[in-house]
C-alpha cells in the first residue's frame, strides 16, 4: 500500500484559481498543503516537499506496491517522479495566467530502486524558460546521494 502523506489533500485546482497565482505560488501551495496534490501523488504515495524559483523536490519511500515482476521498483515510478519534479520546476517560473504541460521527456535508469533503498528524492531544475517552451532536468537520488535515475524534459508553456 502506498504511503500516505500527512496533512495533504488530493484533487485538482480549478483553472480560475490557478490564474490568480504565479507558478511559484501554485507549487508552494502544493508543498505547504494549502492546495491539493494531484491524485497520482496519492496513488503512488509521493509528496512535493520543496519549491523555489526554478527548483522542486518530490520525495517518496518505495514499498512493495511499486514493484515490477523482477522485484525492483517499476521504471514508471521513476518516470512519474521525474516528470513531476521537472514539470513543476518549470511551473515555478511561470507568471500568473500561464500553465505548462510536458511535450516530451527522456529518462535513464542508473541503479535499481527497491523498498530497501529507503527515501528517494527527485529534484527538478529549470534550465531555460522561454515564452512558449521550458526545459528542465531532474535527478533521483537515495539517502547517500547516489544517482538512481536522471532525465530531461521539454514543456509547452501556454495561457491558462
Backbone torsions as a table, in degrees:
resi	resn	phi	psi	omega
1	UNK	NA	129.7	178.9
2	UNK	-60.4	147.0	177.8
3	UNK	-68.2	151.0	177.6
4	UNK	-101.9	145.2	-178.1
5	UNK	-97.4	122.5	-177.6
6	UNK	-64.4	144.7	174.0
7	UNK	59.9	27.2	178.0
8	UNK	-119.4	149.7	172.0
9	UNK	-115.1	166.4	-175.4
10	UNK	-131.3	144.4	179.0
11	UNK	157.8	-149.1	178.2
12	UNK	-127.1	161.6	177.0
13	UNK	-109.3	125.0	-178.3
14	UNK	-58.1	144.0	-179.3
15	UNK	-55.8	-39.6	179.9
16	UNK	-61.1	-39.5	178.7
17	UNK	-70.4	-40.6	179.7
18	UNK	-62.1	-34.8	-179.4
19	UNK	-61.7	-24.8	-178.0
20	UNK	-80.3	-9.5	-174.0
21	UNK	-120.1	148.7	167.8
22	UNK	-70.9	165.1	177.3
23	UNK	-60.4	-39.3	179.2
24	UNK	-65.2	-41.9	176.8
25	UNK	-60.9	-40.8	179.1
26	UNK	-60.4	-52.5	-176.5
27	UNK	-67.9	-36.1	175.8
28	UNK	-63.6	-31.3	174.6
29	UNK	-65.0	-33.8	174.8
30	UNK	-66.8	-39.2	-179.4
31	UNK	-66.9	-47.8	-173.8
32	UNK	-87.0	-2.3	175.2
33	UNK	86.1	4.2	177.2
34	UNK	-77.9	-16.3	173.3
35	UNK	-121.9	150.6	-179.1
36	UNK	-74.8	142.2	169.5
37	UNK	-72.9	157.5	176.8
38	UNK	-67.8	158.5	-173.4
39	UNK	-70.4	-21.6	175.1
40	UNK	-67.1	-28.0	175.0
41	UNK	-63.6	-39.0	176.6
42	UNK	-67.1	-45.7	-178.6
43	UNK	-58.9	-44.4	-176.5
44	UNK	-91.4	-19.7	178.3
45	UNK	86.1	27.6	178.9
46	UNK	-102.4	165.8	-178.7
47	UNK	-133.9	148.8	171.0
48	UNK	-94.2	112.8	-168.8
49	UNK	-108.6	-20.6	179.8
50	UNK	-143.4	144.1	175.1
51	UNK	-149.8	128.6	172.6
52	UNK	-140.6	169.4	-179.5
53	UNK	-59.0	116.2	178.2
54	UNK	82.0	6.7	-177.4
55	UNK	-147.5	132.4	178.6
56	UNK	-139.8	142.4	176.0
57	UNK	-120.0	132.8	175.6
58	UNK	-119.4	136.1	-178.6
59	UNK	-125.7	155.8	-179.8
60	UNK	-162.9	144.5	169.8
61	UNK	-106.9	110.1	-177.6
62	UNK	-64.7	148.9	178.0
63	UNK	-141.0	-174.9	-173.8
64	UNK	-68.0	-13.3	176.0
65	UNK	-76.3	-9.9	-178.8
66	UNK	-99.0	2.9	-170.4
67	UNK	-82.1	148.9	170.5
68	UNK	-92.5	177.1	-178.1
69	UNK	-60.9	-21.8	179.8
70	UNK	-82.7	-6.7	177.9
71	UNK	91.8	8.2	173.3
72	UNK	-110.0	164.8	-179.8
73	UNK	-64.6	133.0	-179.4
74	UNK	-59.2	137.8	179.3
75	UNK	-59.8	-23.7	177.8
76	UNK	-64.2	-27.4	176.6
77	UNK	-67.5	-47.0	177.3
78	UNK	-60.5	-40.9	179.3
79	UNK	-61.9	-42.7	179.6
80	UNK	-65.0	-44.3	179.2
81	UNK	-62.5	-42.5	179.5
82	UNK	-68.4	-42.8	177.6
83	UNK	-59.2	-40.6	-179.1
84	UNK	-67.7	-51.8	-175.2
85	UNK	-68.5	-36.6	-180.0
86	UNK	-71.2	-45.2	178.6
87	UNK	-62.7	-41.8	178.2
88	UNK	-67.4	-31.8	175.9
89	UNK	-61.5	-41.8	175.0
90	UNK	-64.1	-42.2	-177.8
91	UNK	-58.2	-35.2	-179.0
92	UNK	-64.8	-14.6	-179.1
93	UNK	-95.1	-1.6	-172.9
94	UNK	-86.7	144.5	174.6
95	UNK	-81.2	167.1	175.9
96	UNK	-52.9	141.6	176.6
97	UNK	86.4	-1.1	179.0
98	UNK	-112.2	150.2	174.5
99	UNK	-132.5	178.2	177.7
100	UNK	-145.6	158.1	172.7
101	UNK	-146.6	152.2	-179.4
102	UNK	-71.5	127.9	172.0
103	UNK	-89.4	-43.5	178.0
104	UNK	-161.5	155.4	170.9
105	UNK	-149.4	156.4	178.7
106	UNK	-131.3	136.6	176.0
107	UNK	-130.0	155.3	172.0
108	UNK	-126.7	129.6	178.2
109	UNK	-94.3	118.6	-171.0
110	UNK	-97.0	-43.0	-179.5
111	UNK	-134.9	151.9	176.3
112	UNK	-67.8	144.8	174.9
113	UNK	-110.8	133.7	178.2
114	UNK	-133.9	169.6	174.4
115	UNK	-58.0	-27.9	178.5
116	UNK	-72.1	-14.5	178.4
117	UNK	-61.6	-32.0	-177.4
118	UNK	80.6	-163.3	-176.9
119	UNK	-56.1	130.7	174.4
120	UNK	-117.2	152.0	-176.9
121	UNK	-124.1	125.3	174.7
122	UNK	-107.1	116.8	-177.9
123	UNK	-113.4	122.8	177.4
124	UNK	-107.7	138.8	-179.7
125	UNK	-132.8	126.9	176.7
126	UNK	-71.7	129.0	177.9
127	UNK	-95.6	-35.6	-179.2
128	UNK	-157.5	137.7	177.3
129	UNK	-132.7	107.0	176.2
130	UNK	-95.7	-169.6	-178.8
131	UNK	-67.0	-35.6	-176.0
132	UNK	-120.8	-15.4	-174.8
133	UNK	-136.7	139.1	173.1
134	UNK	-123.1	146.0	179.2
135	UNK	-125.5	134.5	179.8
136	UNK	-139.9	162.8	173.2
137	UNK	-125.9	158.4	179.7
138	UNK	-142.4	154.0	179.4
139	UNK	-138.2	135.9	171.2
140	UNK	-108.0	127.0	179.7
141	UNK	-128.7	160.2	176.5
142	UNK	-97.4	-173.2	-177.5
143	UNK	-64.8	-19.0	176.4
144	UNK	-97.5	12.8	179.0
145	UNK	64.5	24.3	175.3
146	UNK	-80.6	138.3	179.4
147	UNK	-72.5	124.9	178.3
148	UNK	-104.2	-36.5	179.6
149	UNK	-160.5	155.4	174.8
150	UNK	-147.1	164.0	-178.2
151	UNK	-164.0	174.7	174.5
152	UNK	-135.4	156.7	177.9
153	UNK	-142.0	154.9	169.0
154	UNK	-121.5	127.0	-176.8
155	UNK	-119.5	142.6	173.6
156	UNK	-88.1	128.6	176.2
157	UNK	-100.2	132.5	-176.7
158	UNK	-148.1	163.0	176.9
159	UNK	-71.9	137.4	-177.7
160	UNK	-69.8	NA	NA
